[in-house]
Amino acid sequence: MAVVLAVTGCGTGGDPSGNGNGGGTRPPPTWYQEVQPVLARHCLACHADGGLAFSLERYEDAAPLSGPIAETVATGQMPPWPPDETDCEPLADSRTLPAQDVTLLGRWFDADAPLGTPVTETAPPVVPNLPRVDRELDLGVDYVPATAGTDEYRCFILDHGLEDDTDLIGVEVVPGSSMVHHALVFQADPDRAAEAEAHDPEPGWRCFGGPGTGATATDVPDVVAAWAPGTPPTVYPEGTGIPLRSHRVLVIQIHYSLVGGIVPDRTAIRLMLAEERVGRPARLMPIYWLGLVIPPFTGDYGGSSSHNVIAPGRLYGVIPHMHRLGRRIRVDRVRGSERRCVVDIPRWDFHWQQIYFFADAAGMDLEVLDELRIECAFDNPTEETVRWGDGTDDEMCLAYLYVVDGH
Ligand code: HEC
């Protein structure tokens, strides 16, 4: 995988200046000249003051951590990027650190984190924005989680107030506090959402893995967006968009992690809407292994399910989804004896869920007789048999495919 390449790059980068002082070799990289710009580009979206993780903005922050920085980038633990693209489609906006930057951070550490010549302006963090925001919807309250536990999963109605069906062409989740660990956005029936809301005295309602609007075990929720910390704003592929139905509401499901303390939250989403209907409306088509039954005390318990493609189309992206027992998930397009990997997440992490688009804007073609195959494995250390469901202790093996019908 990319990580291994990166590590190899570290050892064979042709720069033996391990201690940075070797006579005649390249001088070591310094904070101001090389290191800070790399961190600004690849790390500060999360590692900034008041951000998701401890700050790496200043020399005083980063220098004492030069060892862990070098190590976590060499192993691929940082920046977080769950997909393994080795045998799969290259993905857009990959967070994988280029090999030369891995080498650079390693050399900086080896040379005892030199400061270099101060510059007046350091590189600003690269934090992408939506090109345009047509509507911003927030929770409508400053919500303060009232649970005794360390996690809370809560749904809120976001009423887009659209009078006509309108295509969503971009979306951004703006977390209202550092408690927000990940979020999923669904389209839901307004009556069922209002009912769920009415049953819970606090703002919103408890839900997990889906909108919790009366879903039964076989319901597959209608997802619109998935977000995890550091997920850039999503702009859907050119000419495509997801139709938002005027008679439905959006429901945002937020996972709050409360270990860092409880503060008020008013998370928002920003919508970029098409001025005219898009020529190529997309669906987030679910494929799933609904029949999963995970026996108690099992490790790496896997299974798969195949779905026949019934009309030609193009596949542009995917949101893999499992719950907390998930270990790995993979989606393939199977055409005869040829198997082409759509996405492969070898170490599932519930906290890093998002939509992945292919780097190739043309997407992947789907033909009748192709099969879309989803494969999952779980670790179940509990004494319960675990089945498909919406609950915290239930599981899912689900992927939403961003598909446009026709070629
Ligand atoms: C998408 C968000 C994100 C990005 C981008 C990111 N990190 Fe992190 N990083 C985290 C989170 C979250 C943690 C855990 C924070 C905590 O425990 O407070 C973390 C932890 C770390 C740790 C400590 C690891 C440990 O085992 O304790 C180091 C070192 C680190 N990051 C370095 C980096 C570097 C260097 C970059 C850029 C090359 C980077 N990170 C990019 C989110 C990110």
Residues whose N, C-alpha, C, O or C-beta is under 5 A from the ligand:
A	BS01	HEC	H42 C43 C46 L52 A53 F54 P68 I69 T72 M78 P79 P80 P229 G230
